[in-house]
Amino acid sequence: MLSPAYLRAAGKSCPANALSSTTADDLPEWHKLDEHSSNDHSLRLFDCTGRKDLTARMLDVHELTIAQAHAGIKAGSFSAEDLTAAYLDRIATLDKAGPRINSTLAISRTALDEARALDAHYRAHGSFKGRLHGVPILVKDQADTAGMETLYGSAACRGNIPTEDAFVVRKLKSEGAIILGKTTMSEWASTWFSATSATNWEPTLNPYKLDHDVGGSSCGSAAAVAANLALLAVAEDTGGSIRCPASFTNLVGVRPTPGLISRSGFCPLVKVQDTPGPVARTVEDCARMLDCMVGFDPKDPFTGIAATAQKLGLPKGGSYASGLVGGKNRLKTARIGVLRQLFGPDSDPACRAVNEVLNTAMDSLRQVGTTFVDVQMDKLIHYMTFTPTYLQRSRSDINSFLATKPHLPQDIADIVPDKPEHEFLDFTCQMAHGPLEPTEDPTYVQKILDRDEFKRKLDCLLAEFELDALAFPDVQIPAPKHVDATNGRFPTCWDFPVNTLLASQARLPAITVPAGFTQDGLPVGLELVGMEYQEQALLELASGVEGVLQARRAPPAPL
């Protein structure tokens, strides 16, 4: 049951017995819980918009950073409870009502109690529980969260309430993070658009232009952080699902080397490429969140990568944020390779708008000493479009996860129809009805061979030209409109001009950092890609870019 304090923090002044004395018929339609989830620890939606104690409403959390939140708590300016209540208030008034961004699903019933416990810990010990003490975050609905309905982007999973947290969620909680709730995601993490059966096909709105999309599949995580509905969010990236939405919403997003962060408790898409990662409004916050996400997990054998990184002494200085202060100096000597093959044609107005932002950004970086080198790779488009194995292995990878959930259908082919209900689901349907075993597809082995060759060629390209990173736009166009999902602008998912597949297929780390805005007011991201284990170097470069361009700005009113 919701406590009176939660109700006050979340919204309207509510009597102590508000929830227990209110029937489902008395609630607005969007407040009602699914009948199968009435005993979970989450409210998917709530309807309370006032507060007797006005601290939360008076607390301005716009563009708040981890450092500022911790400074405020230490100074006694506000508590973790105040901070949590302020974000819950914004979710209630801006995400579930008002402009209705539609970035969140289940909302925690226990967040304020957890915040109070952290405040009590600080009063008793004079120290923080961990590196994210009192920091309110949201989690992509791809990850299991104990006691909170988790849908994996599909209405077929209604009523699924995990009893255990995903490994990453446990790690974040152990560092003092407060989980506010879950964020929307594309259907089974498989499309570039945000509308999904889990939201009755209602899209997630782009905070910068509400008639535009956020991109997939970590749409809710990006929209929520951009709109200041949480300080940070957990996202996940297989083919670009962190970087595409982050670039469309003026955020920093990190795709680490796969295996640096555990995927246990996450519904997979392509296990060899999947990786959780942070989205935040600043490079420093991304780095500090990454510190709390990485680590070996016996339940995920891919995290031998994390163990290797630790043995190599990474991150240097004990934190991915330790070298960020030198970001601008690093830019002075940086050599960055520009893959012009991944810039769209200027003859296309949408591509030209992105190219103008990127070229202006690079001109600004040249002025502080950055060297840009135009580079090319033979067969680049072949490698990026032939090597993906979604249609060969996603069905088996997702089914292996469903096997751990006996109350859910055991084959995604029994959930997703073979004919798409909406045009943008064509790829999802193909994926769901792929072979039960990847090797049944005669092209699978060649795809793997070409994928490995692709990585070797990228490594050699970086080495031959002595490059610190490769650079290009995350997506060749700005965020599309919602109607573009169904109006024929992108007949197939392969017609959506993302460049994020480069790092994904080569399983290399990448970061997107705000580069600027188009004349129409849409954000554009600059992607930087490095070699394996180079997350720290990429973060330092991105910090320098952030400092020079200063391209992050909050969305327009009322957000």
Protein Blocks (a to p, Z undefined) as FASTA:
>chain_A
ZZfklmmmnmpcddfklmmmpcfklpcfklpccfklmmbcbdfbdcdfbdfblmlmmpcc
ehiafklmmmmmmnomacfklmmmmmmmmmmmmmmgmjonolaccdcfklmmmmmmmmmm
mmmnopafblmgoiacdddfkbccehiacekhpaklgoiacfbdcfklmmmmmnopacfb
dcdddehhiafbfbdfklnopacddfkbmkbcebiaklmmmmmmmnopafbdcdddfklp
mmmmmmmnopacddddehjaccehiacfblmlgccddddfbfklmmmmmmmmgccdfklm
klmmmmmmmmnopaehhiaklmmmmmmmmmmmpccdddfklpccfklmklmmmmmmmmmm
mmmmmmnopacdddddehklmmmmmmpcklmmmmmmmmmmmmmmmkbcfbfklmmcfbdf
bfklmmmmmmmmmcfbfklpmklmmmmmmmmmmmmmmmmmmmmnopabdcddfbfbdcdd
fklmmnopambfklpccfklmmmmnopacddddfbdcfkopacdddddddehilmmmmmm
mmmmmmmnopaccdddfZZ
